[in-house]
Amino acid sequence: MSVMFDPQAAIYPVPPKPTPLNDYEKQLYREKIKRLLSERDAVMVAHYYTDPEIQQLAEETGGCISDSLEMARFGAKHAASTLLVAGVRFMGETAKILSPEKTILMPTLAAECSLDLGCPIDEFSAFCDAHPDRTVVVYA
């Protein structure tokens, strides 16, 4: 089982690094995101690993900053009908599992977790089949 991440093997193409925004552009985006979150009955949850500016925006708009499981729990308890997940793909999947009735949005599906990729489903299933007497514990 490999734990190395190969961007060429990613399900979605890894986008090039964007050109940094100036302060004015950042402010325009912040205002637009705040407006859209309000208009679309959405709340943002941000993982600890996201940029501080994203974390601040989540807090300012009534969202949260946390680990992946707490992000999903927060979204499930929040009244918003839409959850914007600033994190890697499996975090959005976990949020959908806990909130099947909600719309789950992610800035990109290309953001993946090396730990998640290091545990392919076929190998994990084979392990479980080979050890039926074991209890499997998975943390998302």
C-alpha positions in Angstrom: 0.0 0.0 0.0 1.6 3.3 -1.1 1.3 6.5 1.0 2.8 8.8 -1.6 0.5 11.2 -3.5 1.0 11.3 -7.2 -0.8 14.4 -8.7 -0.8 12.7 -12.1 -2.9 9.9 -10.6 -5.5 12.2 -9.1 -9.1 11.7 -10.1 -9.4 15.4 -11.1 -6.6 17.5 -12.6 -4.6 19.5 -10.0 -5.1 23.1 -11.0 -2.0 25.4 -11.3 -1.2 27.7 -8.5 -3.3 30.8 -8.8 -1.8 34.3 -9.1 -2.0 36.0 -5.6 -4.8 38.5 -5.2 -4.1 42.0 -4.0 -5.9 43.4 -0.9 -8.7 45.1 -3.0 -9.4 41.8 -4.9 -9.5 39.9 -1.7 -12.0 42.3 -0.2 -14.2 42.0 -3.3 -14.2 38.2 -3.1 -14.9 38.3 0.7 -17.9 40.6 0.2 -19.2 38.4 -2.7 -18.8 35.2 -0.7 -20.6 36.7 2.3 -23.4 37.9 0.1 -23.8 34.5 -1.6 -23.7 32.6 1.6 -26.5 34.8 2.9 -28.6 34.7 -0.3 -28.3 30.9 -0.7 -29.0 29.9 2.9 -25.5 28.5 3.2 -22.9 28.2 6.0 -19.2 27.6 5.5 -17.1 25.1 7.5 -13.4 25.2 7.2 -10.8 22.6 8.1 -7.8 23.6 10.4 -5.5 23.2 7.4 -7.2 25.8 5.2 -5.7 29.3 4.8 -6.3 31.7 7.7 -8.3 34.0 5.4 -10.7 31.2 4.7 -11.0 30.3 8.4 -11.7 33.9 9.3 -14.4 34.1 6.6 -16.0 31.0 8.0 -16.1 32.4 11.5 -17.3 35.8 10.4 -20.3 34.3 8.6 -21.4 32.0 11.4 -19.6 28.9 10.3 -16.9 27.0 12.0 -13.2 25.9 11.9 -12.6 22.4 13.0 -11.5 18.9 12.2 -13.3 16.9 9.5 -15.8 15.1 11.7 -16.8 18.2 13.7 -17.2 20.1 10.4 -19.8 17.5 9.3 -21.5 17.5 12.8 -21.7 21.3 12.8 -23.2 21.2 9.3 -25.8 18.6 10.4 -26.9 20.7 13.4 -26.9 24.1 11.6 -30.2 25.3 10.2 -28.7 26.3 6.8 -29.9 24.2 3.8 -26.5 24.4 2.1 -23.1 23.6 3.5 -19.9 25.0 1.9 -17.1 22.7 2.9 -13.6 24.2 2.7 -11.6 21.0 2.9 -10.6 17.9 1.0 -13.1 15.7 -0.9 -13.7 13.1 1.8 -14.8 15.9 4.1 -17.6 16.9 1.8 -18.5 13.2 1.5 -18.7 12.9 5.3 -20.8 16.0 5.5 -23.3 14.6 2.9 -23.5 11.3 4.9 -24.5 13.2 8.1 -26.7 15.7 6.1 -28.3 13.8 3.2 -31.1 16.4 2.9 -28.7 19.3 2.5 -26.8 20.6 -0.5 -23.1 20.1 0.0 -20.8 22.4 -2.0 -17.0 22.3 -2.3 -14.7 24.8 -3.9 -13.0 22.0 -5.8 -13.1 18.2 -5.9 -9.4 18.1 -6.7 -8.4 18.6 -3.1 -7.6 15.2 -1.9 -6.1 13.7 1.3 -2.9 11.6 1.1 -4.2 9.5 4.1 -7.4 8.8 2.2 -5.6 8.0 -1.0 -3.2 5.7 0.9 -6.1 3.4 1.9 -7.6 2.2 -1.4 -11.1 0.7 -1.0 -10.2 -2.6 -2.6 -7.3 -3.2 -0.2 -9.4 -2.1 2.7 -12.2 -4.4 1.7 -9.8 -7.3 1.3 -8.3 -6.6 4.8 -11.8 -6.6 6.3 -12.7 -9.8 4.5 -9.5 -11.4 5.8 -10.2 -10.4 9.4 -14.0 -10.7 9.9 -13.4 -11.1 13.7 -12.0 -7.6 13.9 -13.9 -4.4 14.6 -13.1 -1.8 12.0 -12.8 1.8 13.2 -12.6 4.6 10.7 -12.2 8.3 11.5 -13.3 10.7 8.9 
